[in-house]
Amino acid sequence: MRAVVQRVSRARVRAGGTTVGEIGAGLLVLLAVAPGDGASQVTWMVDKLRNLRIFADADGKMNLSLADTGGQALVVSQFTLYGDASKGRRPSFIGAARPELAIPLYEAVASALGAARGEFGADMQVELVNDGPVTLILDTP
């Protein structure tokens, strides 16, 4: 499982011209599932996202987590995080899980976080205000 995590002051995702997920301050998580992923990757990712200390404390240091701040999360599926463009000019996406595996794992992560979410498999437009900017890439072991 791979995630691009951005600390945001606000974010929203639209599909078909309609807002399907929107948050205030918190984390925007672009999430991709790999073919070998399962419950242990979900557990690891949820724990990491919930407890990642990337929010400022009273001294302005990154010491607080989503759990500490009560911030929100928006999880958006993005299989292209497993795109491989090392050969040719058109990326290959064989490193991403098929929807029958990816959907339940994506839903499990979003549900465990109590997150707003995008619409799996839809053409989406994501808007965000990156706070910092702070952006991290997480890969499950």
C-alpha positions in Angstrom: 0.0 0.0 0.0 1.3 3.4 -0.9 0.0 6.8 0.2 0.9 10.4 -0.6 -0.1 12.3 2.5 -0.6 16.1 2.5 -1.3 18.2 5.6 -4.1 20.5 4.4 -6.1 23.5 5.8 -8.9 22.3 3.5 -9.5 19.8 0.7 -12.4 18.5 -1.4 -12.9 16.0 -4.2 -15.5 16.2 -6.9 -16.8 13.5 -9.2 -19.3 14.2 -12.0 -19.6 17.8 -11.0 -20.6 17.0 -7.5 -18.6 17.3 -4.3 -18.3 13.8 -2.9 -15.9 14.5 0.0 -14.7 17.6 1.8 -12.7 18.4 4.9 -11.3 21.3 6.8 -7.9 21.0 8.5 -6.4 17.6 8.5 -4.9 15.1 6.0 -5.5 14.5 2.3 -4.5 10.9 1.6 -4.0 9.7 -2.0 -4.1 5.9 -1.5 -3.0 3.0 -3.8 -3.3 -0.7 -3.1 -0.8 -3.3 -4.4 -1.7 -6.9 -5.3 -0.1 -8.4 -2.2 -1.8 -6.1 0.3 -4.2 -7.3 3.0 -5.4 -6.7 6.5 -1.9 -6.1 8.0 -1.2 -3.3 5.5 -4.5 -1.7 6.4 -3.7 -1.9 10.1 -0.2 -0.4 9.5 -1.4 2.4 7.3 -4.3 3.4 9.5 -2.0 3.5 12.6 0.6 5.5 10.7 -1.9 8.0 9.4 -3.7 8.5 12.7 -0.5 8.9 14.7 1.9 10.6 12.3 3.1 13.7 14.1 3.0 16.4 11.4 0.8 19.0 13.0 2.3 22.0 14.9 2.2 22.1 18.7 2.1 25.4 20.8 5.8 25.9 20.0 5.3 25.5 16.2 7.1 22.1 16.1 5.6 19.1 14.3 4.7 17.2 17.4 0.9 16.5 17.1 -1.0 13.9 15.2 -4.4 13.7 13.6 -5.5 11.9 16.7 -4.1 14.7 18.9 -5.7 17.5 16.9 -9.0 16.0 16.1 -8.4 16.8 12.5 -10.2 15.3 9.6 -9.0 13.0 6.8 -10.0 12.7 3.1 -9.0 9.5 1.4 -8.9 9.3 -2.4 -8.1 6.2 -4.3 -5.2 6.7 -6.8 -3.9 3.6 -8.5 -1.5 5.7 -10.5 0.8 5.9 -7.5 2.0 2.4 -8.6 2.6 3.7 -12.2 5.9 2.6 -13.7 7.3 5.0 -16.3 10.8 3.5 -16.4 10.3 2.1 -19.9 8.9 4.0 -22.9 6.6 7.0 -22.6 3.3 5.4 -21.4 3.2 4.3 -17.8 2.3 0.7 -16.8 0.0 0.2 -13.9 0.5 -3.6 -13.4 1.9 -2.8 -9.9 -1.6 -1.7 -8.7 -4.2 -4.1 -7.4 -7.3 -5.0 -9.3 -10.5 -3.3 -8.1 -11.9 -6.5 -6.5 -8.9 -6.4 -4.0 -8.4 -2.6 -3.9 -11.9 -1.4 -3.1 -12.4 -3.3 0.2 -8.9 -2.3 1.4 -9.4 1.3 0.4 -12.8 1.3 2.1 -11.3 -0.3 5.2 -8.6 2.4 5.6 -11.2 5.2 5.0 -13.7 3.7 7.5 -11.1 3.1 10.2 -10.1 6.8 10.0 -13.7 8.0 9.9 -12.6 9.7 6.7 -14.4 11.5 3.9 -13.6 9.8 0.6 -13.5 10.1 -3.1 -15.4 7.8 -5.4 -13.4 4.7 -6.3 -12.7 4.4 -10.0 -14.3 7.7 -10.9 -12.7 10.6 -12.8 -12.2 13.0 -9.9 -11.0 16.5 -9.4 -9.1 17.1 -6.1 -8.7 20.6 -4.7 -6.5 21.3 -1.7 -4.7 23.9 0.2 -1.4 22.3 1.3 -0.5 23.6 4.8 3.2 24.1 5.1 3.6 22.7 2.6 3.9 19.2 4.2 3.8 16.2 1.9 5.0 12.7 2.7 5.1 9.4 0.9 4.3 6.3 2.9 4.8 2.7 1.8 3.7 -0.2 4.0 6.4 -2.7 4.9 
